[in-house]
Amino acid sequence: MIKAILTIDDIPQNNTRAIVDYLVSKSIKAVLFAIGDALDRNPENALYAISKGFVIGNHTYTHPMLSKMSYEEAVEEVEKCEKAIENVYAKAGVQRPVKLFRFPYLDSRKDLNQYLLDHGFKKVDDSDIINDWYISSGWKEEDHVSVSFDCEEYLLRPGNDKTFQSILDSIDDAFGKDKRDQTHIILTHSHDETEEMESEYYRKIVERVEYNGAVFIDPTFIVPGA
């Protein structure tokens, strides 16, 4: 049986609250990765997610390609987002349960691993992931939250060749054909532009994963390298 952990990038957006409500109705605990600038400008939907028990992770302040920046600039992106996250947890009156980080565009850089470890970041437990791509990318040895299945629904944009049916087909390939017992960390996004292209895309993705026999589980967290 495949177990699935759902992660959602780029909150908060207008459709974040609808995604949260749907996941609550399904008793699915996703990890939501926030862009700090969006948190500062419009924290309400992130506050709502926290009130419903969702964990908010760090996705940098402006969502840049960190590999194109100096180390000092990259750290600043992480730390500015940290301040935004701390502020929104304080507004919610909730103790922040865990510090998590995901690179924008999955554009990891190894020189940030020690920084993340030194500053108390954990990662989603990936000990049961045997996905070939995940392992060959070296993400079991790194100190951030990565992904073993990318839905790629963010490619649903005018002028792109990506179709929603192709997304469903890729889910069938990953969860219907590969029947090895394993866990997948699934990546999808909170994007208003995607909502315009495919209404309730997040619901259809979750239902397709479940249709193929996978079971969503609550994320647990580990100290990298422990």
C-alpha angles and dihedrals in degrees: 000000000000118000118204131206113196121217124180124198135204103031140191105060132134093271094049093094093051090050091050092049091050093049091048089053088054095042089237116151108206128182110238118207114207133207106225097219090055090048092054093047099043115010099160099094091046089050088052091051091050091050088057093053101260122146117236117213133192118263096167127267102271103013098244131164097265093197088066093057135073118261090252092052091048092052090049090055090053095044095048089052089048090058091050092050093047089050094052093048089050090051089050091050090230129132108241105244102201142354114237133171135197125184116236110250087007083275097156126183121196096217089071093057094084091045091054092047093047092050097053102258118156132193136224108272104264098170092116096049113112098164108142095223092050094050096043090051089059094235094139088068096046129088103232136077109267133170138249096191123034114195091201091207088141086076090069096106135131109278095021121115093222114115130193089237089059088054091052090047091054089051089052090051094049100039104023103041102032101066098172114133103254147121125253127201102212122207123207132145144233099234126157090200091059090049089057091052097044120013114228091359090162092059092049091049093051092046092049091052090051092045088061091056101260120139123216114229134189114263119248124197135227138186106254112255094010 
